[in-house]
């Protein structure tokens, strides 16, 4: 799961709330890390029982339904302005149809360990897009951090020899496309982030995506042998939709209201480690030395780039 960038999420509006205790914040951070890391494992389990396109479309229908229920039950919700409807349409398309769709489809062609390393590149992709749109300067120091991350990806793709012959290249490229979709969502979403509370934006992105994918979900449901999926497949799907797609995002946005964004997005740095530890006993995936080294380089490059960007913004 790609976490929302601090560049986007930290600007979400909303009334000030009493500041929770440090232990509560720490537990919430641990909860987000655990929920989103387990999402990779749940995705592999769901894909063992359901076609990828069914997982994508069903997941978004479930997430959107739950989020709409929470949104309308919230008394102080921010209504969506008519002039922002088109913005929410392309945010839903890039942030959920492309991002979440490619995440699941990519995961069906690669390992959870490769997937989490590719997804960890998200902040680098966001910076490149922001730089292309003249929203942020691309300095030599930032470029160095980005180069370290890209070298880590190069090591990842040569794990099986030439990247052209890698059995995981297709899945990794699809996953990278999803990460690029989330970069678009993050950068373009800054236009409306300040106008809405921390519930509205994570609600209507999935709602738009669910509407866009409804023509896919209906025939998938009509032709699916529901009894053949089994409890493990359904449990994994509902975990992805509700635990990761709803609870994880709402906890993350709640944390951004009470903590410095740079501390909240630190979950990015620990997620590959947690996914690796979960994938070994549950999925039987064994990380190689090259995989561990590539993950370390990607995370190091992302950390250095974000640290430099933060220092420049604070000057």
C-alpha positions in Angstrom: 0.0 0.0 0.0 1.3 3.4 -1.0 0.9 5.8 1.9 -0.3 9.4 1.2 2.6 11.8 0.8 3.1 14.4 3.5 3.1 17.0 0.7 -0.6 16.3 0.1 -2.1 14.9 3.3 -0.6 17.2 5.9 -2.4 20.1 4.3 -5.9 18.7 4.9 -8.1 21.0 6.8 -10.4 20.3 9.7 -11.1 21.7 13.2 -8.4 21.4 15.8 -8.8 18.4 18.1 -7.4 17.7 21.6 -3.8 16.5 21.3 -3.7 12.7 22.1 -1.0 11.2 24.4 2.3 10.1 23.0 1.5 6.4 23.7 -1.7 6.7 21.7 0.2 8.2 18.8 2.9 5.6 18.9 0.3 2.8 18.9 -1.5 4.4 16.0 1.8 4.6 14.0 2.5 1.0 14.8 -1.1 0.1 13.7 -0.7 1.9 10.4 2.7 0.1 9.8 1.2 -3.3 10.7 -2.0 -2.9 8.7 -0.4 -1.6 5.5 2.5 -4.2 5.7 0.0 -7.0 6.1 -1.8 -5.7 3.0 0.9 -7.2 0.8 0.4 -10.6 2.4 -3.4 -10.4 2.2 -3.0 -9.4 -1.5 -1.1 -12.5 -2.3 -3.6 -14.7 -0.5 -6.6 -13.0 -2.2 -4.9 -13.4 -5.6 -4.5 -17.1 -4.9 -8.3 -17.4 -4.8 -9.6 -14.6 -7.1 -8.6 -13.1 -10.4 -6.7 -9.9 -10.1 -9.3 -7.8 -11.8 -11.9 -9.1 -9.4 -9.8 -8.2 -6.4 -9.3 -4.7 -7.7 -13.0 -4.0 -8.5 -14.5 -5.8 -5.5 -12.1 -4.2 -3.1 -12.9 -0.7 -4.2 -16.7 -1.3 -4.1 -16.4 -2.5 -0.5 -14.0 0.3 0.6 -16.3 3.0 -1.0 -19.4 1.6 0.7 -17.8 1.6 4.2 -16.2 5.0 3.8 -19.5 6.6 2.6 -21.2 5.2 5.7 -18.6 6.7 7.9 -18.7 10.0 6.0 -22.4 10.5 6.3 -22.4 9.4 10.0 -19.9 12.2 10.7 -21.7 15.3 11.7 -18.9 17.8 10.9 -18.1 16.4 7.5 -17.1 18.9 4.8 -19.4 18.8 1.8 -17.8 18.5 -1.7 -18.0 21.7 -3.7 -19.5 21.4 -7.1 -16.5 23.1 -8.7 -14.2 20.4 -7.2 -16.1 17.5 -8.7 -13.9 17.1 -11.7 -10.8 17.3 -9.4 -12.2 14.3 -7.4 -12.8 12.4 -10.6 -9.1 12.5 -11.7 -8.0 12.0 -8.1 -10.1 8.9 -7.9 -8.7 7.7 -11.3 -5.0 8.3 -10.6 -5.0 7.5 -6.9 -7.2 4.4 -6.9 -8.0 3.0 -10.3 -4.4 3.3 -11.5 -2.6 3.2 -8.2 -4.6 0.4 -6.5 -5.4 -1.4 -9.7 -1.7 -1.6 -10.7 -0.7 -2.5 -7.2 -2.9 -5.6 -7.2 -2.3 -6.6 -10.8 1.5 -6.0 -10.3 1.4 -8.1 -7.2 -0.1 -11.0 -9.2 3.1 -11.0 -11.3 5.7 -10.4 -8.7 6.6 -11.1 -5.0 5.4 -9.1 -2.1 9.1 -8.3 -1.3 9.7 -6.9 -4.8 6.4 -5.0 -4.6 7.1 -3.2 -1.4 10.6 -2.1 -2.6 9.1 -0.6 -5.8 6.3 1.1 -3.8 8.9 2.6 -1.5 10.1 4.6 -4.5 6.9 6.7 -4.2 8.4 9.9 -2.7 11.1 9.9 -5.4 8.5 9.6 -8.2 6.5 12.4 -6.5 9.5 14.7 -6.4 10.3 14.0 -10.1 6.7 14.9 -11.1 6.7 18.0 -8.9 9.9 19.1 -10.4 8.6 18.6 -14.0 5.6 20.7 -13.1 7.9 23.4 -11.6 6.5 22.9 -8.1 9.8 22.0 -6.5 13.4 22.5 -7.4 15.6 19.5 -8.3 18.9 20.2 -6.7 22.2 18.2 -7.0 21.8 16.9 -3.4 18.3 15.6 -4.1 19.5 14.1 -7.4 22.1 12.2 -5.4 19.5 10.7 -3.1 17.3 9.8 -6.1 20.3 8.2 -7.8 20.9 5.9 -4.8 17.3 4.8 -4.9 17.4 4.1 -8.6 20.6 2.1 -8.2 18.7 0.0 -5.6 16.0 -0.7 -8.1 18.6 -1.6 -10.7 20.0 -4.2 -8.3 16.5 -5.5 -7.7 15.8 -6.0 -11.3 19.1 -7.8 -11.9 18.5 -10.2 -9.1 17.8 -13.0 -11.6 20.4 -11.9 -14.2 19.5 -9.6 -17.1 16.4 -7.6 -16.3 14.9 -8.5 -19.7 14.8 -12.2 -18.6 13.6 -11.5 -15.1 10.3 -13.4 -14.3 9.3 -10.5 -12.0 10.0 -7.6 -14.4 6.4 -7.4 -15.7 5.0 -7.3 -12.2 7.5 -4.7 -11.0 6.8 -2.5 -14.0 3.1 -2.6 -13.4 3.7 -1.8 -9.8 5.9 1.1 -10.8 3.0 2.4 -13.0 0.7 2.3 -10.0 3.3 4.3 -8.0 3.4 6.9 -10.8 -0.4 7.1 -10.6 -0.2 7.8 -6.9 2.4 10.5 -7.6 -0.1 12.2 -9.9 -2.8 11.9 -7.2 -0.5 13.5 -4.6 0.7 16.4 -6.7 -2.7 17.2 -8.3 -4.5 16.7 -5.0 -2.7 19.7 -3.4 -5.2 21.9 -5.3 -8.1 20.8 -2.9 -6.2 19.5 0.1 -6.6 22.7 2.2 -10.4 23.0 1.5 -11.4 19.6 3.0 -11.2 17.7 6.3 -9.2 14.5 6.8 -12.3 12.4 6.0 -13.6 13.8 2.8 -10.5 13.3 0.5 -9.9 9.6 1.5 -13.6 9.0 1.1 -14.4 10.4 -2.3 -11.3 9.1 -4.1 -12.4 5.5 -3.6 -16.1 6.4 -4.3 -15.1 7.8 -7.7 -12.9 4.8 -8.4 -15.8 2.4 -7.4 -18.1 4.1 -9.8 -15.6 4.0 -12.6 -15.0 0.3 -12.0 -18.6 -0.7 -11.5 -18.9 -1.8 -15.2 -16.0 -4.2 -14.4 -17.2 -5.4 -11.0 -20.7 -6.4 -12.1 -19.7 -8.9 -14.8 -16.9 -10.1 -12.6 -19.4 -10.9 -9.9 -21.8 -12.4 -12.4 -19.3 -14.9 -13.7 -17.5 -15.7 -10.4 -17.9 -19.1 -8.8 -18.5 -17.6 -5.3 -18.3 -20.9 -3.4 -14.9 -21.7 -4.9 -13.2 -18.7 -3.3 -13.3 -20.0 0.2 -12.9 -18.3 3.6 -9.2 -17.5 3.1 -9.9 -15.6 -0.1 -12.8 -13.6 1.2 -11.0 -12.8 4.5 -8.0 -11.5 2.6 -10.2 -9.4 0.2 -12.1 -7.8 3.1 -8.8 -7.2 4.9 -7.5 -5.3 1.9 -10.8 -3.3 1.6 -11.6 -2.5 5.2 -8.5 -2.9 7.3 -6.0 -1.5 4.8 -8.3 0.6 2.5 -10.4 2.2 5.3 -8.9 1.8 8.8 -5.3 2.3 7.6 -6.0 5.4 5.6 -8.2 7.0 8.3 -5.6 6.3 11.0 -2.9 7.8 8.8 -4.9 11.0 8.1 -5.8 11.2 11.8 -2.1 11.0 12.7 -1.3 13.8 10.3 -3.5 16.1 12.3 -1.6 15.5 15.5 2.0 14.8 14.4 4.6 16.4 12.2 4.2 14.9 8.7 7.9 13.9 8.5 7.5 11.6 11.5 4.3 10.0 10.2 5.7 9.1 6.8 8.5 7.3 8.6 6.4 4.2 8.2 7.7 4.2 4.6 11.2 3.3 5.9 10.1 0.4 8.0 7.5 -1.1 5.8 9.9 -3.2 3.6 11.4 -4.7 6.8 8.0 -5.7 8.2 6.8 -7.1 4.8 10.0 -9.2 4.5 9.5 -10.6 8.0 5.8 -11.4 7.3 6.4 -12.9 3.9 9.0 -15.5 5.1 6.7 -17.5 7.4 3.3 -16.8 5.7 4.2 -16.9 2.0 7.5 -18.8 2.0 9.3 -15.9 0.2 13.0 -15.9 1.1 14.8 -12.6 0.6 18.2 -12.8 -1.0 21.2 -10.7 -0.1 20.8 -8.7 -3.3 17.1 -8.0 -2.4 18.0 -6.9 1.0 20.8 -4.6 -0.3 18.5 -3.1 -3.0 15.8 -2.4 -0.4 18.4 -0.7 1.9 19.5 1.5 -1.0 16.0 2.5 -2.0 15.0 3.4 1.5 18.3 5.3 2.1 17.9 7.3 -1.1 14.3 8.1 -0.2 15.3 9.2 3.3 18.1 11.4 2.1 15.9 13.0 -0.6 13.1 13.7 1.8 15.5 15.0 4.4 17.1 17.4 2.0 13.7 18.6 0.7 12.5 19.2 4.3 15.5 21.3 5.1 15.1 23.4 2.0 11.4 24.0 2.7 12.2 25.1 6.3 14.8 27.7 5.2 
